[in-house]
Amino acid sequence: MNSPSSRKRLLLIGSGITFVVALYFGWQWAGQDSSRPAVAPKKEASSTKAEPIKAPGPGAPTLSPPMAGAANQLTTVEDGDLKIDEILRSGKEIPAMARDLHELVKKLNSEAQVNASRHLVNLTSDEDYGLIAGYLVDAKMNPDVIEVLFSDLMNRKRELQIPLFMNILRNPQHPQNEQVRNVMTILAGQDFGQDFNAWDKWSNDEIKKQQSGQ
C-alpha cells in the first residue's frame, strides 16, 4: 500500500502539471489579436490574354484602291470634241493643226478617237501623209479608225496607195486585207495569190508608170 506521504507527493505533481497546462493555453489565447482582420486568401496570378483585333469604326480612315491610269479611262465624245475644237480654233497653220490632231488621235479612244481621225484626214496633205500611214498599218489601232483612214487612202494618188496596199496585203490579220486584195486584183488585172514577188514586180512597175504620167 502507498503511504500517505507518497499520495501527497503524487497530488502535488499532478497539481503542478495542471497549472503548467493551464498557463500554456492562457498564454496562447492572450497572444491572438481578435481585432486584426483575417488575411485574404492569395489570388492566383491571372494570365494576360491578347485582345482580339477590332474592325475600324465608321469614322476610321480607309485605304482607297489605286486609281486607274489615264490610258484606261474611256474618253467621252463630248471631251473629244472639246479637244478637237480647241485645235481647230487655235489659229495655227493647217499642217500644224494636222500634227496636233495626229497627237490627239494617240491619246483618245472609242468614238472620240474616230472623230479626231476624220479631222486628221481632212487636214493632212499628200506631202504630210506620214501622219496617217503609221496609224493605217498599226495592228493595235482601233479598227473603226483604220476604216476611216482606209476610205481616205482610196482617194489619194496611186503612188501613196500602192506601198500601203502592199503592206496591208502581207498582213492577213489586217481588217482591210481582203478589200486590198480585191482592189489590187482589179488594178493588176489578175490575182497573184501569195506570190509576193509577182505583186512586188507589178507594184514597182505601176508606181513607175504613175510617176512618168503614163
C-alpha positions as CSV (number, residue, x, y, z in Angstrom):
1,M,0.0,0.0,0.0
2,N,1.1,3.5,-0.7
3,S,2.0,5.6,2.3
4,P,0.2,8.9,3.0
5,S,3.4,10.7,2.1
6,S,3.5,9.1,-1.3
7,R,-0.1,10.0,-2.1
8,K,0.6,13.6,-1.1
9,R,3.6,13.7,-3.4
10,L,1.5,12.5,-6.4
11,L,-1.1,15.1,-5.8
12,L,1.5,17.8,-5.7
13,I,3.0,16.6,-9.0
14,G,-0.5,16.4,-10.7
15,S,-1.4,19.9,-9.5
16,G,1.9,21.2,-10.9
17,I,1.2,19.6,-14.3
18,T,-2.3,21.0,-14.4
19,F,-1.0,24.5,-13.6
20,V,1.6,24.3,-16.3
21,V,-1.0,23.2,-18.9
22,A,-3.4,26.0,-17.9
23,L,-0.7,28.5,-18.1
24,Y,0.3,27.4,-21.6
25,F,-3.2,27.7,-23.0
26,G,-3.7,31.0,-21.3
27,W,-0.6,32.4,-23.0
28,Q,-1.7,31.1,-26.4
29,W,-5.1,32.7,-26.1
30,A,-3.7,36.0,-24.9
31,G,-1.3,36.2,-27.9
32,Q,-4.1,36.4,-30.5
33,D,-5.4,39.8,-31.6
34,S,-9.1,39.5,-32.2
35,S,-9.3,42.9,-33.9
36,R,-6.8,42.1,-36.7
37,P,-8.6,41.3,-40.0
38,A,-8.2,37.9,-41.4
39,V,-5.6,37.7,-44.2
40,A,-7.4,37.4,-47.6
41,P,-6.5,34.3,-49.5
42,K,-3.8,34.9,-52.0
43,K,-5.1,35.3,-55.6
44,E,-3.5,33.3,-58.3
45,A,-1.8,35.3,-61.0
46,S,-4.0,35.5,-64.0
47,S,-2.5,35.0,-67.4
48,T,-2.7,38.0,-69.8
49,K,-4.9,37.3,-72.8
50,A,-4.4,39.2,-76.1
51,E,-7.4,41.4,-77.1
52,P,-8.9,40.5,-80.5
53,I,-8.2,43.0,-83.3
54,K,-11.3,45.1,-83.8
55,A,-12.6,46.3,-87.2
56,P,-12.2,50.0,-87.8
57,G,-15.3,52.0,-86.8
58,P,-17.4,54.0,-89.3
59,G,-15.2,57.2,-88.8
60,A,-11.9,55.4,-89.3
61,P,-10.0,56.3,-92.5
62,T,-9.9,53.6,-95.2
63,L,-7.4,52.9,-97.9
64,S,-8.6,53.7,-101.4
65,P,-7.7,51.4,-104.2
66,P,-5.2,52.7,-106.8
67,M,-6.7,54.9,-109.4
68,A,-6.8,53.6,-112.9
69,G,-4.3,55.3,-115.3
70,A,-5.5,57.8,-117.9
71,A,-4.8,55.3,-120.7
72,N,-7.5,53.1,-119.2
73,Q,-10.1,55.8,-118.9
74,L,-12.8,56.0,-121.6
75,T,-12.8,59.3,-123.4
76,T,-16.3,60.6,-124.0
77,V,-17.4,62.1,-127.3
78,E,-18.0,65.4,-125.6
79,D,-14.5,65.6,-124.2
80,G,-13.0,64.6,-127.5
81,D,-15.0,67.2,-129.4
82,L,-13.7,69.9,-126.9
83,K,-10.1,68.9,-127.6
84,I,-10.7,68.8,-131.4
85,D,-12.4,72.2,-131.3
86,E,-9.5,73.6,-129.3
87,I,-7.1,72.6,-132.1
88,L,-9.3,73.8,-134.9
89,R,-9.7,77.2,-133.2
90,S,-6.0,77.5,-132.4
91,G,-5.3,79.8,-135.3
92,K,-2.3,77.6,-136.4
93,E,-1.4,76.8,-140.0
94,I,-3.2,73.7,-141.4
95,P,0.0,71.5,-141.3
96,A,0.5,72.4,-137.6
97,M,-3.2,71.6,-136.8
98,A,-2.8,68.2,-138.6
99,R,0.2,67.4,-136.4
100,D,-1.8,68.3,-133.3
101,L,-4.6,66.1,-134.5
102,H,-2.2,63.3,-135.1
103,E,-1.0,63.5,-131.5
104,L,-4.6,63.7,-130.3
105,V,-5.6,60.5,-132.0
106,K,-2.9,58.7,-129.9
107,K,-4.5,60.0,-126.7
108,L,-8.2,59.3,-127.4
109,N,-10.2,56.2,-127.7
110,S,-13.6,54.9,-128.8
111,E,-15.8,57.3,-130.9
112,A,-13.8,60.3,-129.8
113,Q,-10.8,58.8,-131.5
114,V,-12.8,58.1,-134.7
115,N,-14.0,61.7,-134.8
116,A,-10.4,63.0,-134.4
117,S,-9.2,60.7,-137.2
118,R,-11.9,62.2,-139.5
119,H,-10.5,65.7,-138.9
120,L,-7.0,64.3,-139.3
121,V,-7.5,63.0,-142.9
122,N,-9.3,66.2,-143.9
123,L,-6.3,68.4,-142.9
124,T,-3.5,66.1,-144.0
125,S,-2.0,66.7,-147.4
126,D,-0.2,64.1,-149.5
127,E,3.1,65.6,-148.6
128,D,2.3,65.0,-144.9
129,Y,0.7,61.6,-145.3
130,G,3.2,60.1,-143.0
131,L,0.9,61.4,-140.2
132,I,-1.7,58.9,-141.3
133,A,0.3,56.0,-142.8
134,G,1.7,54.8,-139.4
135,Y,-1.8,54.5,-138.0
136,L,-3.2,52.8,-141.0
137,V,-0.8,49.8,-140.7
138,D,-0.8,49.7,-136.9
139,A,-2.2,46.3,-135.7
140,K,-3.2,47.8,-132.4
141,M,-5.2,50.7,-133.8
142,N,-8.9,51.0,-133.4
143,P,-10.5,49.2,-136.4
144,D,-13.1,52.0,-136.8
145,V,-10.2,54.4,-137.1
146,I,-8.5,52.2,-139.7
147,E,-11.7,52.2,-141.7
148,V,-11.8,56.0,-141.8
149,L,-8.1,56.1,-142.8
150,F,-8.5,53.5,-145.5
151,S,-11.5,55.3,-147.0
152,D,-9.3,58.4,-147.2
153,L,-6.5,56.3,-148.8
154,M,-8.7,55.2,-151.6
155,N,-9.0,58.9,-152.7
156,R,-5.2,59.5,-152.6
157,K,-2.8,59.3,-155.5
158,R,-1.6,55.9,-156.7
159,E,2.0,56.5,-155.6
160,L,0.7,56.7,-152.0
161,Q,-1.7,53.9,-152.2
162,I,0.4,51.1,-153.6
163,P,3.1,50.9,-150.9
164,L,0.5,50.8,-148.2
165,F,-1.6,48.3,-150.2
166,M,1.4,46.0,-150.3
167,N,1.9,46.4,-146.5
168,I,-1.7,45.5,-145.8
169,L,-1.7,42.7,-148.3
170,R,1.3,41.0,-146.5
171,N,-0.7,41.1,-143.2
172,P,-3.6,38.7,-143.2
173,Q,-4.7,40.0,-139.8
174,H,-5.3,43.5,-141.0
175,P,-9.0,44.3,-141.2
176,Q,-8.7,45.7,-144.7
177,N,-6.6,42.8,-146.1
178,E,-9.3,41.2,-148.2
179,Q,-10.5,44.5,-149.5
180,V,-7.0,45.4,-150.5
181,R,-6.6,42.1,-152.4
182,N,-9.8,42.8,-154.3
183,V,-8.7,46.3,-155.3
184,M,-5.2,45.2,-156.3
185,T,-6.5,42.3,-158.3
186,I,-8.7,44.7,-160.3
187,L,-5.7,47.1,-160.8
188,A,-3.3,44.4,-161.8
189,G,-5.8,42.5,-164.0
190,Q,-5.1,39.2,-162.1
191,D,-4.7,37.8,-158.6
192,F,-1.1,36.7,-157.8
193,G,-2.2,35.0,-154.6
194,Q,0.6,34.5,-152.1
195,D,3.3,35.2,-154.8
196,F,4.5,38.4,-153.3
197,N,7.4,38.6,-155.7
198,A,4.9,38.9,-158.5
199,W,3.0,41.5,-156.5
200,D,6.2,43.5,-155.8
201,K,7.1,43.5,-159.5
202,W,3.7,44.7,-160.5
203,S,3.6,47.4,-157.8
204,N,7.0,48.8,-158.8
205,D,6.0,48.9,-162.4
206,E,2.8,50.6,-161.6
207,I,4.5,53.3,-159.5
208,K,6.9,54.0,-162.3
209,K,4.0,54.4,-164.7
210,Q,2.3,56.8,-162.4
211,Q,5.4,58.9,-161.9
212,S,6.1,59.0,-165.7
213,G,2.5,60.1,-166.3
214,Q,1.6,57.1,-168.3
